[in-house]
């Protein structure tokens, strides 16, 4: 699979650069969670042999050879095809040259299949969905416009793709260009739709050059960017997550704020606009909560899925507060901080009023039934389990979330002073001071010298050994006398693969190296652990982890860090990394991991 994107339109091709869902299930032209076109095939009056294709983040150039007559011994017709995406438009250009000794008659045009398919049906995650019943194949030359309209949206394709029907004398060439423009109108007030901007992405300005960030990584980041009227916002991953995700973008901000402060500012601004101000069970909305996911697909717009604006995340609101303070610490941008003051304080109010329903001092969640069962970063249904394999029952207080809570309290202690609320600073200092010893008492597994994954509905520690407690090093909530044991266990044989730290110890009942969250390795998870290791002075361990993740990256033929890979160790695979079969690439916080790796391996790091 290859992906092109420079704005809101995304083109997904097969490995040959062809947009054909028959050779690549995900192939097509996508806009705002809808696949408008599932096939776009170049047709010619002569047989064409594909020579070579060049890919970049926003375009492809394919080259073909053909024969002017079937009986000639050498190829003598040369064709180049360039596809380029920008904003909501795909541009195509064809150039043909006749190298034969005779005049030739040639015809080239495109055949396209228009589908208007919901992205969730393509992913196969909703078998009960009957589908949008507009799907047909028509030659480009006979199609100027096609549209799909429902009670919720109107999708339009404007087609002026190039076609050539020409006579070329020997040595002559001809060029034709055209485009496909896609548009979606939503038939209701929709804030996410209203803030989108139909344009290419802007330049990415790093505050300094870093070793691990080259043209490939910058191109991947540009592909992920969603243009809005407030600036470019990083989508979570391609092809399935080209939209706003709360946790993903906020963690990316924490990974990159020192080098991409303008993107961090955009992240905070967009989340402020999408912040909830009401309470509603279906979308798990509560006042002050930061969004988990927002979608413009018909299943979500119609309410059949809860993802138009879905708030089923327990950690994004805490991370929003933390990132806001990190941004101010990096930039000193007081005017911007004042502009989102009410949003930060609304997030703080959410902690007080909603995040801890039983008032035990811990942030916890219980799913509503309509959305995600687990609402931490490991959001698969079986990800919170005991060592013996039993699933933990909610409400659940996740270990890393308490670390984020502690960090949020410490950040609020500083932020309220900026907002002329000095009297509140001592309140948040007190909350942090109370939380830390309680956490180190209630989550500590004495027999394992490690922290529990969570507390379940009975306040019983969930005793599985996972990577989650490693995040707590980043936040500072871990007592100094427990930090050494925590760090050592992360690098023990049951947790460390040689490529990185597993999500679940190989000694646990549910361990599976090919499970999404129960044994695989996630680069972003490891990056937050790296930040924590340096925070507590474990610099050599951090450098080892950074170096091993780079070795994993080098094992991939596209030299990208994927969303995740299998938890098989280097000894189990004889040094060959085993992939996870459905990993997004490029993926936002995996790119962010490279920023953290660069920082950890920098010559001036301790």
Secondary structure, DSSP 4 states (H G I P E B T S, - for coil): -EEEESBSEEEEE-TTS-EETTTSTT-EEEETTEEEEEEEEEEESS-EEEEEEEE-SSEEEEEEEE-SSTT-SS--EEEEEEEEEEBTEEEEEEEEEE-SSS-EEEEEEEEEEEEEEEHHHHHT--TT-------EEEEGGG-SEEEEE-SSEEEEEEE----EEEEE-TT-EEEEEEEEEEEEEESS--HHHHHB--S-------SS--TT--HHHHHHHHHHEEEETTEEEE-SBTTTB-S-BHHHHHHHHHHHTTT-HHHHHHHHHHHHHH---S-BTTTTB-TTPPPSEE--SHHHHTTSSS-SEE---SSHHHHHHHHHHHHHHHH--HHHHHHTHHHHHHHHHHHHHTS-TT-SSS--B---SSS-S--SSS-STT-SB-TTSPBPPSSBEEHHHHHHHHHHHHHHHHHHHHTT-GGGHHHHHHHHHHHHHHHHHHSEETTTTEE-SEE-TT--EE---BSTHHHHHHHT-S-HHHHHHHHHHHTSTTTB-SSSBBSB-TTSTT--TTSTTTT-B-HHHHHHHHHHHHHTT-HHHHHHHHHHHHHHHHTSTT----S-B----TTTTTT-PPBPTT--SSBHHHHHHHHHHHHHHSTT--
